[in-house]
Amino acid sequence: MIPQTKSEKSVETNGVTKNVSFGIKASGIHHVLGILRDQLYSDKEGAVIREYACNAYDAHVEAGCVDRPIEVFLPTRLKPELKVRDFGSALSDNEIQDVYAFYGESTKRSSNEMTGMLGIGSKSAFAYGDNFVINSYIDGTKHIYNAYIDPSQVGQISKLGEEQSDEENGIEIVVPVKDEDIEVFQAKAKTLLAFFKVKPLVHNASFEFDNYDTLVQGDGWRWENRNDNRYYSGSATIVMGNIGYPLAARKLNFSDEEITEGLDDVVNENLIIDMNIGDVEVSASRENLQYTEFTINNIKNKLRKIKSEMADEITKQFEEADTLFGAKQLYGSIFDTTSHLYVFRNMLKGKLTWKGKIVEGDNIDCHSDMHEPLKGHRIELYKFTKSYRATRYKPEECGHISCSKDTVVIENDLGHRRGVMGRILDLILNQNKKVFLISFQDEGAAALFNGDGKARKTLADRGLDHKMIKLSELPKRPLSDFGYGGTRSSGGKGSKKHTTKEFVLNSETLSHTGYSDTKSNVWDSIDLDLDNDSGVYVELDRFFIVNESCYGRYGGQNTPAVVNRLLNKAEALGLEVPKIYGFKKNSKSLDKAKSNPKWISLWDHLKSEVYAKCQKLNAIQSYVDREEIVAIQNQYDWVRKFNFSNSEFTDNLVDGKMKEFAAKITEMCAGDFKTAEDLKDFAENIGSELNFSEKPTHDLSEIAQDCHERYSMITLIDLSWRFEFDKIKDKISQYINLVDVCGNLND
C-alpha cells in the first residue's frame, strides 16, 4: 500500500551550528524491536492470522493468481500449529536476508494493489510466541528457515536446510499454537477471514462463514440482512485489503448539516463498504482505522455516494414493479418496522413513485363506500390472525389490505366460507403468507368488479390492480393435515393409535400444537425392529410424554406443547434435535428400548448434547468468569460503571495495576456468557447438573482491592445514574496514569 505522505514543512535554521539526526543505537535495538513485537498488537492471536493471511493474498496479487484462494490450516489438538500457505513467488536466501529479516523493509509501498507496506507484519508471530517457521518452495526444493528470539532479544533467522519437494512454488508460514488457544484461533479466523475477496480455503475449521443475503448493492457497497433490530444500528464495516474494520460513527464528527442530510442513517450494521487500498488509513497494528482528516473525508464521500445510489436503486425497484400492488408490497417490506431497510424511511418517504404516481403507503382501502360506483354494494374483507397464546388462525373482518412481500389476496368466488381454512392454511403455515380474503356479497358488486371494469379501475387506483387468486382454484385439504383435526378423527376413542405401541413424533404437526389440542395428534404409528434399529425415544402415558428424572419446567408428564417449547429451546441453543420415537408405558417395546444400548432416551440425549456444547464453547468457564465479575462489580461501584471494553480508555493506560486489571476483566468478558447462562438454565430443567466448580480465569478480588486503594480518588466520582463514562474517560485515564508514573518514580 502506498503510504500517505505528510505535507512538507519549512523550518527556520538560522543560528544552528550543528545537526544530529535521530537514530537507534545498537544498545537500544533490542528494546525497540521488543516494542514492535510485544506492544504493537493488542490482539496477538488475531495479528498472526491477519498479517500472514494478508501477506499470502498479496503474494497472489504479485504472482497474478489473485483468483486462487490461499490456504489456512487452523490448529487442532493433534496438530497445534497455524499454517498459512500461498502459491505466489517464493523467497530466495537473499530476499530472506535482505528484506524479510529487517523491520521496516517492504516491497509493497509502490502499489495500492497490496495491503502491506510497514515491513512489520511478517514478524507478527513474535507477538504471540518465540519462534515460527518459514518454508519457501522454489522449483522442487523446500527451503526451511526458523525465525526465533535469541538471548540478545534481537531475533534471528536461521536456515535449517533444504529437501526435495513436489509442492508448488510459494511460501508457507508455520506458527506453533498453545493448546489453550486453539479455540481462540478458530473464533478469530472466522471473523478475520470473512471479508476476503477470494475466501481462503480453511482446513480444520469448526465453523462456516456467515452467508447474509444482500438486499441492495451498488458500486463498492452492499446492504445485507445482518441485523433486523431497528433500534440498534450497530457498526458499519469498512473492508480494505480483505480486512473488515468496524466504523465508529462518532469519530466521523458529523456536522448538524450532515445529520440533517441523513448521512448518519447510512452508518448501520447491515452496511458493508469496500474501500480501495490506500483510501483509508489504519493503525500500525492494522487493528483499527485511523480517523485522520484524510480518512474521514474519504468515508463521508463514500457515504454520500452510497446514500444516493441506495435511493436510486430502491426507486428503480419501484418503477420496475409490474403493478401498483407490487409497488405497495415493496413499500410495505421497506417501511415495516422489522425491515433491514427501515432506517431509510425518512430519506425515501414521498419520493417513491410508480408510473409517475407517488406510492403513499402500503395500505389498500377496500371499504365499498369509499369507491364509486360500488356504493350501495357490499364487500367483505377478512384477514387471518391468531393471538399470542392461540394455536389456530381464524378469520377477522377488516377494511384494508396491508401489503408486504408475503401478502396474498384471494377472491372468494365460491359464495360461501365453508372449507376456507382447508384451502388457505397451506399458504399461511407452510408458505408464511399473509392472506386476505375478499368477497363481493351481491351480484351488483361482483358484476361491477369483474364485468365492466369500473369498480376494478376504482380499486386499482388504490392498489388492487393485479390478478387475484381464486379461492376455488386452491386445493381443499382436511384440517387434520395441519393439526387442526377433531378428537375422534385424530386419535379419539376407537382410533388405531390406542392399540399401537410404537410411534414417531410428527415435528410439523408438533410445531402447530397448542396446550388444549389432542395429544395423540402429534404421533404417527410406525413399525420398528427394536433389536436392530436405533434412535432416541420417550415414554408415553396416555400420550403424555413421561420424564420422571427431570424437575421444574420439563418435569413429570408433559403435553406435546410443552415438549415443543423444550425442543425449540434446544434448537435455539444449537443442540441436535433428532427424530423422536415414542413407546407406550409398560409395553414390551419400551422394555426393549430401555435394555438396548442402541436406543437412548430423549432426556439422556439432551443431557449429553448440553455437556458437549458446554465443552465446545467453554461455557462453564464463561459462566464462572461472569459470576466472578458480577461479584466484583457488586463490591466496587467503579468496576460496574467503568467501560473496560472501551479500547480508547484501556489503550491510553500506562503499564500498571489498572491496565493489568482492565486486561484481565476484558479477557474474562470475552466468553459467551448469555449462551452459557441459557445452557445452565436448560440443563437444570432437564435434570442435568453441570459442574460449576471451575475456578475463574483470574481471581479479581485482590487486584480490584489493590486498584481501589491505589487509585483512591476514583471513589470520589459521582457514580450515580448521572455518570457517563465516555464523557470523562480521558480524565480518569490521566489520573490513573499520573498515579502509576509518580508511584513508579517513588518506587
C-alpha positions in Angstrom: 0.0 0.0 0.0 1.3 3.5 -0.8 1.6 5.4 2.5 0.1 8.8 2.9 2.9 11.5 2.7 2.7 14.4 5.1 2.8 17.9 3.8 6.3 19.4 3.7 7.1 21.9 6.5 9.6 24.7 6.3 11.8 25.0 9.3 13.9 28.1 10.2 17.5 27.0 10.7 19.1 30.4 11.4 21.8 30.2 14.2 22.0 26.4 14.0 25.7 25.3 14.3 25.3 21.6 14.5 22.7 18.9 13.5 22.3 15.4 14.9 19.9 13.0 13.2 17.6 10.8 15.2 18.5 7.1 15.2 18.7 3.9 17.2 21.9 2.8 18.9 22.9 -0.8 18.9 22.4 -0.9 22.7 18.8 0.0 22.3 17.8 -2.0 19.2 16.6 -5.0 21.3 14.3 -2.6 23.3 12.8 -1.1 20.1 12.3 -4.5 18.5 10.7 -5.7 21.7 8.2 -2.9 21.4 7.4 -3.8 17.8 7.0 -7.4 18.8 5.2 -7.3 22.2 3.4 -4.0 22.4 2.3 -3.2 18.9 -0.6 -5.7 18.8 -3.3 -5.8 21.5 -4.9 -8.9 19.8 -1.9 -11.1 19.3 -3.7 -14.2 18.0 -5.7 -12.1 15.6 -2.5 -10.3 14.4 -0.9 -13.7 13.4 -3.9 -14.7 11.4 -4.5 -11.3 9.8 -0.9 -10.5 8.9 0.1 -13.8 7.3 -3.2 -14.3 5.5 -2.9 -10.7 4.0 0.7 -11.4 3.1 -0.3 -14.6 1.4 -3.0 -12.8 -0.6 -0.5 -10.1 -1.6 1.8 -12.8 -2.9 -1.1 -14.0 -5.2 -1.6 -10.4 -6.4 2.1 -10.1 -7.2 2.1 -13.5 -8.9 -1.0 -12.8 -11.0 -3.1 -15.6 -9.5 -5.4 -13.5 -7.4 -8.4 -15.6 -8.1 -6.8 -18.6 -6.4 -7.6 -19.0 -2.7 -4.8 -19.1 -0.2 -4.9 -22.0 2.2 -5.1 -21.7 6.0 -4.7 -24.7 8.3 -6.1 -24.0 11.7 -4.6 -25.6 14.8 -6.0 -28.8 16.3 -5.3 -30.8 19.4 -3.4 -33.3 17.3 -1.5 -30.6 15.4 -1.3 -27.4 17.4 0.0 -25.1 14.8 -1.3 -22.4 12.4 -0.2 -22.7 8.8 -0.8 -20.2 6.1 0.2 -21.2 2.5 0.3 -19.1 -0.6 1.2 -20.1 -4.2 3.0 -16.9 -5.3 6.7 -16.3 -5.8 8.8 -17.9 -3.1 11.6 -16.1 -1.3 15.2 -16.8 -2.1 18.0 -16.8 0.5 18.9 -13.2 -0.4 15.3 -12.0 0.0 15.1 -13.7 3.4 18.3 -12.0 4.5 17.8 -8.5 2.9 14.1 -7.9 3.3 12.3 -10.5 5.4 14.7 -10.3 8.3 14.6 -6.5 8.6 11.8 -4.4 10.3 10.6 -1.6 8.2 11.6 -3.2 4.9 8.8 -3.7 2.4 8.5 -4.2 -1.4 4.8 -3.1 -1.4 5.0 0.7 -0.9 4.7 1.4 -4.6 1.3 -0.2 -5.2 -2.2 0.0 -3.8 -2.9 -3.4 -5.1 -1.3 -4.9 -1.9 -2.1 -4.2 1.7 1.4 -4.5 3.2 3.8 -1.5 3.5 5.2 -1.3 7.0 7.6 -4.3 6.9 6.3 -5.4 10.3 3.5 -7.9 9.7 5.8 -10.7 8.5 7.3 -10.8 12.1 3.9 -10.7 13.8 4.3 -14.3 15.0 6.8 -12.9 17.5 3.9 -11.1 19.2 2.5 -14.5 20.1 5.5 -16.7 20.6 9.2 -17.0 20.4 9.6 -18.8 17.0 8.0 -19.6 13.8 9.0 -21.5 10.6 9.2 -20.2 7.0 9.0 -22.9 4.3 9.9 -21.5 0.9 9.1 -23.8 -2.1 11.2 -23.0 -5.1 11.2 -25.2 -8.3 11.0 -28.5 -6.5 13.1 -27.6 -3.4 11.8 -26.8 0.0 13.9 -24.3 1.9 13.3 -24.3 5.6 14.0 -21.3 7.9 13.5 -20.9 11.6 12.8 -17.4 13.0 13.4 -17.2 16.7 14.2 -14.8 19.5 17.7 -15.4 20.6 19.3 -14.5 24.0 20.1 -11.0 22.7 16.3 -10.4 22.3 17.0 -9.1 18.7 16.0 -12.2 16.9 17.5 -14.4 14.2 16.5 -16.3 11.1 18.4 -19.5 10.6 18.3 -21.7 7.5 17.7 -25.3 8.8 18.2 -27.0 5.4 16.7 -28.0 2.1 14.9 -31.0 0.8 13.3 -32.2 -2.4 9.5 -31.5 -2.7 6.8 -31.9 -5.2 4.9 -28.9 -3.8 4.1 -25.9 -5.9 6.1 -22.7 -5.6 5.1 -20.4 -2.7 5.5 -19.6 1.0 4.2 -21.5 4.0 4.3 -19.9 7.4 4.1 -22.3 10.4 3.3 -20.9 13.9 3.2 -23.1 17.0 0.0 -22.6 19.0 -0.7 -23.2 22.6 -3.3 -25.9 23.4 -5.4 -23.4 25.4 -5.6 -21.0 22.4 -6.8 -23.5 19.8 -10.5 -22.3 20.2 -9.4 -18.7 20.2 -7.7 -19.1 16.8 -10.9 -20.8 15.4 -13.1 -17.9 16.6 -10.8 -15.2 15.3 -10.2 -16.9 12.0 -13.9 -16.8 11.3 -14.0 -13.1 11.9 -10.8 -12.0 10.3 -11.1 -14.1 7.1 -14.8 -13.3 6.5 -14.2 -10.4 4.1 -11.5 -11.8 1.8 -12.4 -11.2 -1.8 -11.5 -14.8 -2.5 -12.4 -16.8 0.5 -9.4 -18.7 1.8 -9.6 -22.5 1.8 -9.7 -23.1 5.6 -8.8 -26.6 6.8 -9.7 -28.0 10.3 -12.4 -25.3 10.7 -15.1 -25.8 13.4 -17.2 -23.1 11.7 -18.8 -21.9 8.5 -18.6 -18.4 7.3 -21.8 -16.4 7.7 -23.7 -16.0 4.5 -26.0 -13.0 4.6 -28.5 -12.1 1.9 -27.7 -8.9 0.0 -30.8 -6.7 -0.1 -29.5 -3.7 -2.1 -26.0 -3.1 -3.5 -24.1 -0.6 -5.6 -20.6 0.4 -6.6 -18.3 -0.8 -3.8 -21.0 -1.4 -1.1 -23.8 -3.7 -0.2 -26.6 -3.7 2.4 -27.1 -7.1 4.0 -29.7 -8.6 6.3 -27.3 -8.8 9.2 -29.5 -7.2 11.9 -33.2 -6.7 11.9 -33.4 -4.7 15.1 -34.3 -1.1 14.0 -33.5 0.2 17.5 -29.8 -0.8 17.2 -27.8 0.5 14.3 -24.5 -1.2 15.2 -21.4 -0.5 13.3 -21.0 -0.5 9.6 -17.9 -2.3 8.3 -15.1 -0.8 6.2 -13.4 -3.5 4.2 -9.9 -2.6 3.0 -7.3 -5.1 1.9 -9.6 -8.0 2.8 -9.9 -6.9 6.4 -13.2 -5.6 7.9 -12.9 -2.7 10.3 -15.8 -1.6 12.4 -16.8 2.0 11.6 -17.1 4.2 14.6 -19.7 6.7 13.6 -19.0 9.1 16.4 -15.4 9.5 15.2 -16.7 10.9 11.9 -17.8 14.0 13.7 -21.0 14.6 11.7 -22.0 18.2 11.5 -25.6 19.3 12.0 -26.0 19.7 8.3 -24.7 16.2 7.7 -27.1 14.8 10.3 -30.0 16.7 8.7 -28.8 15.3 5.3 -29.2 11.8 6.9 -25.6 10.8 6.4 -25.5 9.2 9.9 -28.5 7.0 9.0 -26.4 5.2 6.4 -23.9 4.0 9.1 -25.6 0.8 10.1 -24.5 -2.8 10.9 -26.1 -4.0 7.6 -23.8 -1.8 5.5 -20.5 -3.3 4.2 -18.3 -0.7 2.4 -15.4 -1.8 0.2 -12.7 0.8 0.1 -9.7 0.7 -2.2 -6.4 0.1 -0.6 -5.0 3.4 0.5 -8.4 5.2 0.7 -8.4 5.0 4.5 -5.5 4.9 6.9 -5.1 2.2 9.5 -3.0 2.0 12.7 0.5 0.5 12.6 -1.0 -2.7 14.1 -3.7 -2.7 11.4 -6.2 -3.5 14.1 -8.2 -0.2 13.8 -8.9 2.6 11.4 -7.0 5.9 11.9 -9.6 8.6 11.9 -7.4 11.2 10.2 -8.8 14.1 8.2 -7.9 12.1 5.0 -9.8 9.0 6.2 -12.8 10.9 7.5 -13.3 12.8 4.3 -13.0 9.7 2.1 -15.5 7.8 4.3 -18.0 10.7 4.2 -17.7 11.0 0.4 -18.3 7.3 0.2 -21.4 7.5 2.5 -22.9 10.3 0.3 -22.4 8.1 -2.8 -24.0 5.1 -1.0 -26.9 7.2 0.1 -27.5 8.5 -3.4 -27.1 5.1 -5.0 -29.3 3.5 -2.4 -32.2 5.9 -3.2 -31.7 5.3 -6.9 -31.6 1.6 -6.6 -34.8 1.4 -4.4 -36.6 3.9 -6.6 -35.6 1.8 -9.7 -37.2 -1.3 -8.0 -40.4 0.6 -7.6 -40.5 1.8 -11.2 -39.9 -1.8 -12.3 -42.8 -3.2 -10.4 -45.4 -4.8 -12.7 -48.4 -3.5 -10.8 -49.2 -0.8 -8.2 -49.9 -3.8 -5.8 -46.4 -5.0 -6.4 -45.1 -1.4 -5.6 -47.1 -1.4 -2.4 -45.7 -4.8 -1.4 -42.2 -3.3 -1.8 -43.2 -0.2 0.2 -44.6 -2.4 3.0 -41.4 -4.5 3.0 -39.2 -1.4 3.3 -41.2 0.6 5.8 -42.1 -2.3 8.1 -40.5 -1.8 11.5 -38.6 -5.1 11.2 -37.2 -4.3 7.8 -33.5 -4.2 7.3 -34.1 -1.0 5.2 -36.3 0.8 7.8 -33.6 3.3 8.5 -34.1 4.8 5.1 -37.8 5.6 5.6 -37.3 9.3 6.0 -34.9 9.5 3.1 -37.3 7.7 0.8 -40.7 8.8 2.0 -42.6 10.9 -0.6 -40.0 10.1 -3.3 -41.1 6.6 -4.3 -43.1 6.6 -7.4 -44.7 4.0 -9.7 -45.6 5.0 -13.3 -45.1 8.7 -12.2 -47.5 8.3 -9.3 -46.3 8.7 -5.7 -46.7 5.5 -3.7 -48.1 6.9 -0.4 -48.3 3.8 1.7 -48.7 0.0 1.8 -52.5 0.0 2.6 -55.3 -0.6 0.1 -58.6 0.7 1.4 -61.4 -1.8 0.5 -64.4 -0.1 2.1 -67.1 -0.2 -0.7 -68.5 3.2 0.4 -65.2 4.8 -0.5 -65.4 3.8 -4.1 -67.7 4.8 -7.0 -69.6 3.0 -8.4 -69.5 0.4 -5.6 -71.6 2.4 -3.2 -74.6 0.5 -2.1 -73.0 -2.8 -2.8 -71.3 -4.8 -0.1 -67.7 -6.0 0.0 -66.3 -8.2 2.8 -62.6 -8.5 3.6 -61.1 -10.9 6.0 -57.5 -11.3 7.3 -56.4 -14.4 9.2 -54.7 -13.9 12.5 -54.1 -15.6 15.8 -53.3 -14.1 19.2 -50.1 -14.7 21.1 -51.5 -17.6 23.1 -53.8 -19.0 20.4 -52.8 -22.1 18.4 -55.1 -21.7 15.5 -55.7 -19.0 12.9 -59.1 -17.6 12.5 -60.8 -15.0 10.1 -61.1 -11.4 11.3 -63.1 -8.9 9.3 -61.2 -5.8 8.3 -61.4 -2.8 6.0 -58.0 -2.6 4.3 -55.2 -4.8 3.0 -51.7 -4.1 4.4 -49.2 -5.1 1.7 -45.8 -6.7 2.2 -43.8 -9.1 0.1 -45.7 -12.0 1.7 -49.2 -10.6 1.2 -51.6 -12.7 -0.9 -55.1 -11.5 -1.8 -57.7 -14.3 -2.6 -61.0 -13.6 -4.2 -63.8 -15.8 -2.7 -65.6 -16.9 -5.8 -67.5 -19.7 -4.0 -70.2 -17.5 -2.5 -69.6 -19.0 1.0 -66.9 -19.5 3.6 -67.3 -23.2 4.2 -64.0 -25.1 3.9 -62.0 -21.8 3.6 -59.4 -22.8 6.2 -58.6 -26.1 4.4 -57.8 -24.1 1.3 -55.7 -21.4 2.8 -53.8 -23.0 5.7 -51.1 -24.3 3.4 -50.3 -20.7 2.4 -50.3 -19.4 6.0 -48.5 -22.3 7.8 -46.2 -23.7 5.1 -45.5 -20.7 2.8 -45.6 -18.0 5.5 -48.0 -15.9 3.5 -50.2 -13.1 4.9 -53.6 -13.9 3.5 -56.5 -11.6 2.8 -59.9 -13.0 1.5 -62.1 -10.5 -0.4 -65.8 -11.3 -1.1 -68.3 -9.4 -3.3 -71.5 -10.0 -1.4 -74.1 -9.3 -4.0 -74.4 -9.7 -7.8 -74.0 -6.0 -8.4 -70.6 -5.8 -6.7 -69.4 -8.9 -8.5 -70.7 -7.7 -11.8 -69.1 -4.3 -11.4 -65.8 -5.7 -10.3 -65.5 -8.5 -12.8 -67.6 -7.1 -15.6 -67.3 -3.6 -17.0 -64.1 -2.8 -15.1 -65.3 0.4 -13.5 -65.0 -0.9 -10.0 -61.7 -2.6 -10.8 -60.4 0.7 -12.0 -61.6 2.4 -8.8 -59.9 -0.3 -6.6 -56.9 -0.5 -8.9 -56.2 3.2 -8.3 -55.8 2.2 -4.7 -53.5 -0.8 -5.5 -55.7 -3.8 -6.1 -54.7 -4.0 -9.8 -53.2 -7.5 -10.0 -54.8 -10.8 -10.9 -56.1 -12.3 -7.7 -56.1 -16.0 -6.8 -59.5 -17.6 -7.0 -60.4 -19.5 -3.8 -61.9 -22.2 -6.0 -58.5 -22.8 -7.6 -56.9 -23.7 -4.3 -56.9 -27.4 -3.3 -59.1 -28.2 -0.4 -57.3 -30.3 2.3 -58.6 -31.8 5.5 -57.8 -29.7 8.6 -56.1 -32.7 10.2 -53.3 -32.2 7.7 -52.4 -29.0 9.6 -53.0 -30.4 13.1 -56.5 -28.8 13.2 -58.4 -32.1 13.3 -61.0 -33.1 15.9 -60.5 -35.6 18.7 -62.3 -38.5 17.0 -60.5 -38.2 13.7 -57.1 -37.8 15.2 -56.8 -40.4 17.9 -60.2 -40.4 19.6 -61.9 -43.5 21.1 -61.6 -46.4 18.7 -58.6 -44.9 16.9 -55.8 -47.3 15.9 -53.4 -45.2 17.9 -54.9 -46.6 21.1 -53.8 -50.1 20.2 -50.5 -49.3 18.6 -47.4 -49.3 20.9 -44.8 -47.6 18.7 -44.9 -44.1 17.3 -42.7 -41.4 15.6 -43.1 -37.8 16.5 -44.5 -35.6 13.7 -42.4 -32.5 14.1 -44.5 -30.4 11.6 -47.7 -31.1 13.5 -46.0 -30.6 16.8 -44.9 -27.1 15.8 -48.6 -26.0 15.4 -49.9 -27.8 18.6 -51.5 -25.9 21.4 -52.0 -26.8 25.1 -55.6 -27.8 24.6 -55.1 -29.9 21.4 -55.4 -33.6 21.3 -52.1 -35.1 22.5 -52.2 -38.1 20.0 -52.3 -35.7 17.0 -48.5 -35.3 17.0 -47.8 -39.1 16.9 -47.8 -41.2 13.8 -48.0 -45.0 14.1 -44.9 -46.9 12.9 -43.4 -50.4 12.9 -39.9 -50.8 14.2 -37.3 -53.5 14.5 -36.2 -52.6 18.1 -33.5 -55.3 18.1 -31.6 -53.8 15.1 -32.8 -50.2 14.8 -31.5 -47.4 16.9 -32.7 -44.0 17.9 -34.0 -41.6 20.5 -37.2 -42.4 22.4 -39.6 -41.1 25.0 -42.1 -43.0 27.2 -45.8 -42.2 26.6 -48.6 -42.4 29.2 -51.9 -41.6 27.6 -49.8 -39.7 25.1 -48.3 -37.5 27.8 -44.5 -37.6 27.5 -43.1 -39.0 30.7 -39.9 -37.5 32.2 -39.6 -38.6 35.9 -35.9 -37.8 36.0 -36.4 -34.1 35.4 -37.8 -31.4 37.6 -39.0 -27.9 37.2 -40.3 -26.7 33.8 -39.9 -30.0 31.9 -40.5 -32.5 34.8 -43.2 -35.1 35.2 -45.8 -35.7 32.5 -45.6 -33.2 29.6 -48.1 -32.3 26.9 -46.8 -32.1 23.3 -46.9 -28.2 23.5 -44.6 -28.2 26.5 -42.2 -30.6 24.7 -42.4 -28.4 21.6 -41.1 -25.5 23.7 -38.3 -27.7 25.0 -37.2 -28.8 21.6 -37.4 -25.2 20.2 -35.2 -24.1 23.0 -32.7 -27.0 22.3 -32.6 -26.0 18.6 -32.0 -22.3 19.6 -29.0 -23.4 21.7 -27.6 -25.3 18.7 -28.3 -28.8 20.2 -29.0 -31.7 17.9 -32.8 -32.5 17.9 -33.1 -35.9 16.3 -36.1 -37.9 15.1 -38.0 -38.9 18.3 -39.9 -42.2 18.8 -42.5 -42.9 21.4 -43.2 -46.2 23.2 -46.2 -46.7 25.5 -45.7 -47.1 29.2 -45.5 -50.8 30.4 -45.2 -52.0 26.8 -42.7 -54.6 25.6 -41.5 -52.1 23.0 -40.5 -49.7 25.9 -38.7 -52.5 27.8 -36.7 -53.5 24.6 -35.6 -49.9 24.0 -34.5 -49.4 27.6 -32.4 -52.6 27.5 -30.9 -52.0 24.1 -27.7 -49.7 24.1 -28.6 -48.6 20.6 -31.5 -46.7 22.0 -31.2 -43.6 24.2 -33.9 -41.6 26.0 -34.5 -38.1 24.8 -33.5 -36.8 28.2 -30.2 -38.6 28.3 -29.5 -37.5 24.7 -30.2 -33.8 25.6 -28.0 -34.1 28.7 -25.2 -35.4 26.5 -25.7 -32.6 24.0 -25.7 -29.9 26.7 -22.4 -31.3 28.1 -20.8 -31.5 24.7 -21.9 -27.9 23.9 -20.6 -26.6 27.2 -17.2 -28.3 26.5 -17.1 -26.9 22.9 -17.9 -23.3 23.9 -16.0 -23.4 27.3 -19.4 -22.3 28.6 -18.8 -23.3 32.3 -15.7 -21.2 32.4 -17.6 -18.3 30.8 -20.3 -18.6 33.4 -17.9 -18.8 36.3 -15.9 -15.8 34.9 -19.1 -13.8 34.7 -20.1 -14.6 38.2 -16.7 -13.5 39.4 -17.0 -10.2 37.5 -20.5 -9.6 38.9 -19.3 -10.3 42.4 -16.5 -7.7 42.0 -19.0 -5.2 40.4 -21.3 -5.6 43.4 -18.4 -4.9 45.7 -17.0 -1.9 43.8 -19.2 0.6 42.1 -16.4 1.9 39.8 -15.9 -1.6 38.4 -19.5 -1.7 37.4 -19.5 1.8 35.9 -16.2 1.8 34.0 -16.3 0.5 30.5 -13.2 -1.7 30.3 -14.0 -2.8 26.8 -13.5 0.8 25.5 -10.2 0.5 23.7 -9.7 4.3 23.8 -9.6 4.1 27.6 -7.5 0.9 28.0 -5.1 1.8 25.2 -4.3 5.1 26.9 -3.3 3.5 30.2 0.3 3.1 31.0 1.5 -0.2 32.5 0.2 -0.5 36.0 -2.3 -2.2 38.2 -5.4 -0.7 36.4 -4.1 -1.7 33.0 -3.5 -5.2 34.3 -7.0 -5.3 35.9 -8.5 -4.0 32.6 -6.8 -6.7 30.6 -8.0 -9.5 33.0 -11.6 -8.3 33.2 -11.7 -7.8 29.4 -10.4 -11.3 28.8 -13.0 -12.8 31.2 -15.8 -10.8 29.5 -14.9 -12.3 26.1 -16.8 -15.5 26.7 -20.4 -16.0 25.5 -22.0 -15.6 28.9 -25.6 -15.4 27.5 -25.3 -18.8 25.9 -23.6 -20.2 29.0 -26.4 -19.0 31.1 -29.0 -20.4 28.7 -27.2 -23.7 28.7 -27.1 -23.8 32.5 -30.8 -23.0 32.7 -31.7 -25.6 30.1 -29.5 -28.2 31.9 -31.2 -27.6 35.2 -34.7 -28.0 33.7 -33.9 -31.4 32.1 -32.3 -32.7 35.3 -28.7 -32.3 34.3 -26.3 -31.0 37.0 -23.4 -29.2 35.4 -20.2 -29.0 37.5 -19.5 -25.3 38.2 -16.5 -25.9 40.4 -14.2 -24.4 37.9 -12.0 -21.5 39.2 -12.3 -18.1 37.4 -9.7 -17.5 34.8 -8.4 -14.7 37.1 -9.1 -14.1 40.8 -10.1 -10.5 40.5 -10.6 -9.8 44.2 -7.0 -9.0 45.2 -6.2 -6.8 42.2 -9.5 -5.0 42.4 -8.7 -4.2 46.1 -5.3 -3.0 45.1 -6.8 -0.7 42.4 -9.4 0.5 44.9 -6.7 1.6 47.3 -4.0 2.7 44.8 -6.4 4.9 42.8 -8.4 6.1 45.8 -9.8 9.2 44.1 -12.0 7.2 41.8 -14.2 6.6 44.8 -15.0 10.3 44.8 -16.5 10.2 41.4 -20.3 10.6 41.3 -21.2 7.1 40.2 -25.0 7.6 40.3 -27.3 7.2 37.4 -26.0 10.5 36.0 -22.5 9.1 35.5 -21.4 8.9 31.8 -18.1 7.1 31.5 -17.4 8.2 27.9 -17.5 11.9 28.8 -14.8 11.7 31.4 -12.8 8.6 30.5 -9.9 10.7 29.3 -9.7 12.4 32.7 -9.9 9.1 34.5 -7.1 7.6 32.5 -5.0 10.7 33.0 -5.4 10.4 36.8 -4.6 6.7 36.8 -1.5 7.3 34.6 -0.4 10.1 37.0 -0.6 7.7 39.9 1.3 5.0 38.1 4.0 7.2 36.8 4.6 9.1 40.0 4.3 5.9 42.0 6.9 4.2 39.8 9.3 7.1 40.3 8.9 6.9 44.0 9.4 3.1 43.9 
